[in-house]
Amino acid sequence: KGLAYLHGTNIGAHGRLSSDHCLIDSRWTVQVGGFGLPSIRHYQEIDEELLVDKDAMACSLFWTAPEILRITQQTRSIQDITERSIKADVFAFGVIVSEVLTRTEPYFDADVGPCEVIQMVKKGVLASQQIVPPAKAKEAWSASNTDKFQGESARATRPTLPPDSESTDFNSLARSCWSEDPNARPTMSEVSKTLNTISPNKGEMIDNLIKMLEKYATNLEGIVAERTAELEVEKNKVEDLVCRMLPKSIVEDLKAGK
């Protein structure tokens, strides 16, 4: 919903969407941050020490759409990205979906480094929509460098998804979002409708949690009342038994704690 709203404003597109910019507030609701202020970022100096770790810089591009990567000649990190588009945000959302489903970072099982993964995503393919698993990225990377990974045999590199038997609908959504062709990707409004179909929106998480706690508290009150009544019955039985065994005066002293 946040992205769909953002795409309808003068800002137009996020441009740097990633899981790092998905923030959870006090009501356990995800908020989108890290957008806007392009003029300030344009003059922002990059810490040269960070440039030493090329893999860390490349990892910041895991959510960047291939068409955006191709626009910038020298793309070292997300700091080099100046172009943004709504369709690129949808691509980034697809990568975030894969993170939610696998509960780990994108391309976690790739057998090549982050820099090579980015180059493979950047090269991409328009002739085929097949996806090469990150675990086989080394083979594809080697083939692409020897001009054997071309034409109809080429396959785009994307993050790993769980088996379709576990999350078919969500997998399909992620694949549609990171399609190689930007025009084939859905809008965020369409994505929102799809999500509501897959998992109907029944309110915010904290609201559901409060309702569960209220229901539990109501049931707990009934249980306490029932146990109190049982305790009172047992107390009366004990008093009756003591009265039969001891004189009344002694029983009264025991009740008074003497």
C-alpha positions in Angstrom: 0.0 0.0 0.0 2.8 2.4 0.8 4.5 1.9 -2.6 1.2 2.2 -4.4 0.6 5.5 -2.7 4.1 6.7 -3.4 3.8 5.9 -7.1 0.7 8.1 -7.2 2.5 11.2 -5.7 4.9 13.7 -7.2 7.8 11.7 -6.0 6.8 9.0 -8.5 9.1 6.2 -7.5 11.3 5.1 -4.6 14.4 4.2 -6.6 16.3 2.5 -3.7 13.7 0.0 -2.4 15.2 -2.8 -0.4 14.4 -4.8 2.8 16.6 -2.3 4.7 14.1 0.4 3.9 11.1 -1.6 5.1 10.7 -0.3 8.7 8.3 -1.8 11.4 6.6 0.7 13.7 5.3 0.3 17.2 2.0 -1.2 15.8 3.9 -3.9 13.9 3.0 -2.2 10.6 5.6 -2.1 7.8 6.5 1.5 6.7 8.5 2.4 3.6 11.5 4.7 4.1 14.6 5.8 2.4 12.9 7.6 -0.5 13.1 11.2 -1.8 15.9 13.8 -1.4 17.6 12.9 -4.7 19.3 16.3 -4.9 21.0 15.8 -1.5 22.1 12.3 -2.4 23.6 13.6 -5.7 26.1 15.6 -3.8 26.7 13.0 -1.1 30.3 11.9 -0.8 30.9 8.2 -0.7 33.2 6.9 2.0 36.3 5.7 0.2 36.9 3.0 2.8 33.6 1.4 1.8 34.8 1.2 -1.8 37.5 -1.3 -0.7 34.9 -3.9 0.1 33.6 -4.4 -3.5 31.4 -7.4 -2.4 29.6 -5.3 0.2 29.0 -2.5 -2.4 27.7 -5.0 -4.9 25.3 -6.5 -2.3 23.6 -3.1 -2.1 22.5 -3.6 -5.7 20.7 -6.9 -5.2 17.4 -5.2 -5.4 18.2 -3.0 -8.5 16.4 -3.9 -11.7 18.5 -4.9 -14.7 17.4 -2.1 -16.9 18.5 0.4 -14.2 21.9 -1.4 -13.9 22.4 -1.0 -17.7 21.8 2.7 -17.7 24.8 3.5 -15.4 28.1 2.6 -17.0 30.1 2.2 -13.8 27.8 0.8 -11.1 29.7 0.0 -8.0 27.0 0.4 -5.4 23.5 1.8 -4.8 25.1 5.2 -4.4 25.9 5.2 -8.1 22.2 4.7 -9.1 20.6 8.0 -10.2 17.8 6.6 -12.3 14.5 5.3 -10.8 11.2 4.0 -12.1 8.0 2.5 -10.9 8.7 -0.8 -12.7 12.1 -0.9 -11.0 10.4 -0.6 -7.6 8.2 -3.6 -8.5 11.3 -5.6 -9.3 12.8 -4.7 -5.9 9.5 -5.7 -4.3 9.8 -9.1 -5.9 13.3 -9.6 -4.4 11.9 -8.7 -1.0 9.2 -11.3 -1.4 11.9 -13.9 -2.0 13.6 -12.7 1.3 10.3 -13.2 3.2 9.8 -16.6 1.7 13.3 -17.9 2.2 14.0 -15.9 5.4 17.5 -15.1 4.2 19.3 -12.5 2.0 19.0 -12.6 -1.9 21.3 -15.0 -3.8 22.3 -16.6 -0.5 23.2 -19.8 -2.3 25.0 -18.3 -5.3 28.3 -20.0 -6.0 29.8 -16.8 -7.4 30.6 -13.6 -5.7 28.2 -10.6 -5.4 30.0 -8.7 -8.2 29.5 -11.6 -10.6 25.9 -11.9 -9.6 25.2 -8.3 -10.4 27.0 -8.6 -13.8 24.8 -11.6 -14.6 21.6 -9.7 -13.6 22.8 -6.7 -15.6 23.5 -8.8 -18.7 20.0 -10.4 -18.5 18.1 -11.8 -21.4 15.1 -10.5 -23.4 14.9 -13.6 -25.7 14.0 -15.9 -22.8 12.2 -15.7 -19.5 13.9 -18.7 -18.0 15.5 -18.3 -14.6 18.9 -19.7 -13.7 19.2 -20.8 -10.0 21.9 -18.9 -8.0 23.4 -22.3 -7.1 24.2 -22.8 -10.8 25.4 -19.2 -11.3 29.1 -20.3 -11.6 28.3 -22.4 -14.6 26.3 -19.7 -16.2 28.9 -17.0 -15.5 31.6 -19.1 -17.0 29.5 -19.7 -20.1 28.6 -16.1 -20.5 32.3 -15.1 -20.4 33.0 -17.5 -23.3 30.1 -16.2 -25.4 28.3 -19.6 -25.0 25.6 -18.2 -22.8 23.7 -16.3 -25.5 20.5 -16.3 -27.5 17.6 -18.7 -26.6 19.8 -20.7 -24.2 20.3 -17.6 -22.0 18.6 -17.4 -18.7 18.2 -14.5 -16.3 19.6 -14.7 -12.8 17.2 -14.2 -9.9 17.1 -15.1 -6.2 16.1 -18.5 -5.0 12.5 -19.3 -4.1 11.1 -22.1 -2.0 9.6 -25.1 -3.9 6.3 -24.3 -5.6 4.6 -26.9 -3.5 5.1 -24.7 -0.4 4.2 -21.3 -1.7 3.0 -21.5 -5.3 1.0 -18.2 -5.2 3.8 -16.1 -3.6 6.4 -17.6 -6.0 4.3 -16.7 -9.0 3.9 -13.2 -7.6 7.7 -12.8 -7.1 8.4 -14.1 -10.7 5.9 -11.7 -12.2 7.5 -8.8 -10.3 11.0 -9.5 -11.4 10.2 -10.2 -15.1 13.1 -9.2 -17.4 10.7 -7.1 -19.4 9.6 -4.1 -17.3 6.3 -3.8 -19.1 5.4 -7.3 -18.1 5.6 -6.5 -14.4 2.4 -5.7 -12.5 1.7 -2.3 -10.9 1.8 -2.1 -7.1 -2.0 -1.7 -7.0 -2.3 -5.0 -8.9 0.3 -6.6 -6.5 -1.8 -5.4 -3.5 -5.0 -7.0 -5.0 -3.1 -10.2 -5.6 -1.8 -10.2 -2.0 -5.3 -9.7 -0.7 -6.5 -12.6 -2.7 -3.6 -14.9 -1.6 -3.8 -13.8 2.1 -6.9 -11.6 2.8 -6.2 -8.5 4.8 -8.0 -8.8 8.1 -6.5 -5.8 9.9 -3.2 -4.9 11.4 -1.1 -7.4 13.2 -1.3 -5.5 16.5 -5.1 -5.2 16.3 -5.4 -9.0 15.8 -3.0 -9.5 18.7 -5.1 -7.3 21.0 -8.3 -9.2 20.1 -6.6 -12.5 20.9 -5.4 -11.1 24.3 -8.9 -9.8 25.1 -10.4 -13.2 24.2 -7.8 -15.0 26.3 -8.5 -12.6 29.3 -12.2 -13.3 29.0 -11.7 -17.0 29.1 -9.2 -16.7 31.9 -11.8 -14.9 34.1 -14.2 -17.8 33.6 -11.5 -20.3 34.5 -10.5 -18.4 37.6 -14.2 -18.2 38.7 -14.6 -21.9 38.2 -11.4 -22.8 40.1 -12.5 -20.4 43.0 -15.8 -22.2 43.3 -14.1 -25.6 43.3 -11.7 -24.3 46.0 -14.6 -23.1 48.1 -16.3 -26.5 47.9 -13.1 -28.2 49.0 -12.7 -25.8 51.9 -16.2 -26.5 53.1 -15.5 -30.3 53.0 -12.3 -29.8 55.0 -14.1 -27.7 57.7 -16.9 -30.3 57.9 -14.3 -33.1 58.4 -12.4 -31.2 61.1 -15.7 -30.4 63.0 -16.4 -34.1 63.1 -12.9 -34.9 64.5 -12.4 -32.1 67.0 -14.4 -30.1 69.5 -16.1 -27.0 68.2 -14.0 -24.6 70.3 -10.8 -26.0 68.9 -12.1 -25.8 65.4 -12.9 -22.1 65.9 -9.4 -21.5 67.3 -7.9 -23.1 64.2 -10.0 -20.9 61.9 -8.8 -17.8 63.8 -5.2 -19.0 63.4 -4.6 -19.5 67.1 
